[in-house]
Amino acid sequence: MNFLQGTLDVLILTALAGAPLHGYDIVEWIRTTTHGSVVIDDGALYMALHRMERRGWLDAEWRNSPKGRRAKYYRLTAEGRKELRAGEKNWTKFADAVAKVFAARS
Amino acid sequence: MENKTTKTRQTKNIDDEVQFHIDEAVDTLIGQGWTREAARAEAERRFGNSARYRRRLTVMTRAAAIREALRFDWRNAVRSLRAAPVVTIAAILSLGLGVGANTALFSIVNGLLLKPLPVHEPDRLATLAGDDWTNPIWERIRDQHAPLFAGATAWANESFDLAPAGASEVVDGIFASGSFFDVLGIQPGLGRLLTTGDDVRGGGSDGPVVVISQALWRRRFGGTPAIVGRTLSVNRLPFTIVGVLPPSFFGPEVGRAPDVYLPLASEALIRGKESRLDQRSSWWLSLLVRRHPGQTLDDAAAALNGARADIRAVTMPSRPEAQQQYLTENFRLADASTGTSALRSRFASPLIIVTIIVAGVLLIACANLANLMLARATARRQEMSVRLALGASRARIGRQMLAEALLLSMTGSVIGLLIAQWGGALLVRQLGSSVSSVTLNLSTDWRVLGLTAAIAIVTTIFFGLAPLSALTGIEPNQALGQSGRGVVGDRRVSVRNALVIVQIALSVVLVVAASLFVRTFHGLATAPLGFSADELVIVNVDAGRSTVSQDGMPEFYQRVTDAAASAPGVRMAASSVLTPLSGQGWNDPVGMPDGSPPPRDRMTFVNAVGPGWFAAYGMRILAGRDLNRLDAKGAPPVVVVNEMFVRRFLSDTPPIGARVTIGSAPRAQTFEVVGVVNDAVYRSARRGMVPTIYHPLEQAGGLGRSFSVTLNVPGDRRALTAGLHEALRQADPGLAFSVRSYSDRIGAAIAQERIVAMLSGFFGLLALMLAGIGLYGVTSYAVSRRTREVAMRMALGADAGNVVRLILRNVAVIVVIGATIGVALSMWASQFVKALLFEVEARDPLTLVAAVVTLTTVALFAAWMPARRAAKLDPNIVLRQ
């Protein structure tokens, strides 16, 4: 699978593990949590959000934002939660594997 | 449900989402001290090319939406088709049978008529048209006029016996001149092919050689690589195998796959004294030429005709007055890129006719389907109107109808292809007579596939669109306002009626055709033969390796006949040069009573028979006496004639004792007629009884090494072949023979008519069935259209009978119009099939009337059912709706 795409999906799913968020919130949350190291490309974000919504991992509804503007809020479905757990496991496995590779070199 | 509003809403959503994101970013930037304009520019920049993402998002969402809509359409189509199972199955079957039958027949027509030969540049090949040619003519062309063409070759079909001893193992083969494979441009599969060096009298440097087919190589030699140099026994003579043909070449004729190819010159070896190589009156070779590149067919023919006199001079007819005409008769060249084929010429026209019939059936099937879909669409009018009112676009509903139509035609086509495979194989098996099996390359190539696909697509479009026209006549408000009854334009009703009329007309034509062909076949199968064939078995004997002199032939024949008579179960046995229905013929001119040269058509058919022949065949001597052993070589020359001969040539003299002169000028002889026998068929049942004379065997000069023994075996035949084998082996171990019952031979002779009868009968029934279904549909529709009207009539006092009669009357009008057109069509089309019929007139009134009556009965019955349903309506319920 496309590694980059997979990682982006996992990040987004993690961001939505709690309360529903809209796209801008998601970008900010990830930026803040990673202390600015990871800034998601906006266009890619929305492609991912729509894709995951179509797959049934996310539910979406239009609400008024705190400022009164109309915004689209996303939240996880049961299916999405399963994907999140699987994604975490895979990522951990991958990270261990890469660490082993580096360890072998040094 | 997707329509324009949905699309705009989706686009708006995407725009809003992106815009919101940018606005939030702008706010954040302003909070960090940017000016509003700078902030906006920066936010747009950071988002990236928002327009591009908007577009991509839109496309992605749209694609997803379309996929979703298609899936929705698909599920809906399946569901609605399953909701009306009878109609669906009828539609699929109609289409499947129509497409399947068309494809099966077209595959055969394709294999038989259209496929070019698997040779090099087949478009440059041409045959010398006309029947066959003599070897002297071929040798003249080969030796003196070769530069006229890029290559020329001669060949002839022949059956060969490959068994080294005992019972024959007969295969198809070809005598081919040395240039044969060169002209065709064939490369050997193994070893080498024939060359001009092999085509010399007495054999070339390798002696008598033969080339065998792939099939024979695998069948008999197990495909062994060490095949070159092995010996093959051909007609009990040793030939050396020099090569194997490539698998792609099956032969110069479509439908025949010869197993052995012998050089033309070796015909002298095979037939010995009866060799036709130097006979100027033996016409047996086919000539094939390859034109020079750039030489047109006309050029080649002109070139050949330039040498015409020289070529023809080699074989001059005996009568001087015919010589001049003969010398000036033109040669004609015919294109041979698709190969020559006796199968083709035998089956071409009936196949084409049956193909047209099948196309007609397909048309009926399509008309049916259109009607059925229309009926269903109109029945769902109310549902459609509601959906229209709720905002569904016409395109959307149209798409759903198209999905249903596609589903139907796909399923129908798949079933059709299966039927085509199975039916095609069945048909080819039927096409082969039991003597030579037919091999046709039937692989479905692009032409067949193209035709099937075209049929499927056309039918889809045709009846995919048809229901739409039902819809465009409806305004949603109108439909709802009148409680679902809907208004229907007159124009559309007449379209449906026209379809039904076309259906009925075509069905009449098909039913008429079917009954004509069935009656033809029945007539041929039961035609009186003049002899009782059921108990007869024919043994075709070839003297093979046995050494018999010309003078000893009659005694040899008798010896073999007596031996055959001793086999178990044989009641009588008799020999003859020819047997009826063998396809072979022997005819001679009959002299004029005043001795002047007879006109060309004054001919009689001839046979030479041994003692007891008429008795074996169950033929009766009507006057005078039978031939007997006293009619021997030195005795006065006598003949027995049949009734037709008497009627034609002896009408004004008493036949017994009359003297007739038979034969052409130098060899003519006078015979005394000693007996009259009843008429019998000679060459084919179709040609019927012809004038025939019978010589006694002993008095017929020039008896050949092959002849026939006819056995009368009334009872059990199981022990016959083994017993024959033993008896004949004892009589003469060098004999070769093959056994066949008369019923087999007769069956093979009318195979073509049997197939045509089978097929057209089947399609006639199919047409009837389809017409019935069509009428059922249209009547249901008419009934549903006028439910309120019917209910009102019933409420006002009309009884059920009146209602039914009213509906049926409308249907009857359509049926009568259709039947009339059908009858007229039949009478016009009859001219094309006259040649195929036997003892039944193409415009036979009985057949026409019967067809019309049958169709009318079916039609009225099909219409009566929904009519009866209408009469059972409760007027109160309907009016309240």
Chai-1 contact restraints between the chains, C-beta under 6 A:
chainA,res_idxA,chainB,res_idxB,connection_type,confidence,min_distance_angstrom,max_distance_angstrom,comment,restraint_id
A,G23,B,H21,contact,1.0,0.0,6.0,A-B,restraint_1
A,Y24,B,H21,contact,1.0,0.0,6.0,A-B,restraint_2
A,Y24,B,E24,contact,1.0,0.0,6.0,A-B,restraint_3
A,D42,B,F47,contact,1.0,0.0,6.0,A-B,restraint_4
A,G43,B,G48,contact,1.0,0.0,6.0,A-B,restraint_5
A,G43,B,Y53,contact,1.0,0.0,6.0,A-B,restraint_6
A,Y46,B,L57,contact,1.0,0.0,6.0,A-B,restraint_7
A,R54,B,A64,contact,1.0,0.0,6.0,A-B,restraint_8
A,R69,B,F20,contact,1.0,0.0,6.0,A-B,restraint_9
A,A71,B,F20,contact,1.0,0.0,6.0,A-B,restraint_10
A,K72,B,E17,contact,1.0,0.0,6.0,A-B,restraint_11
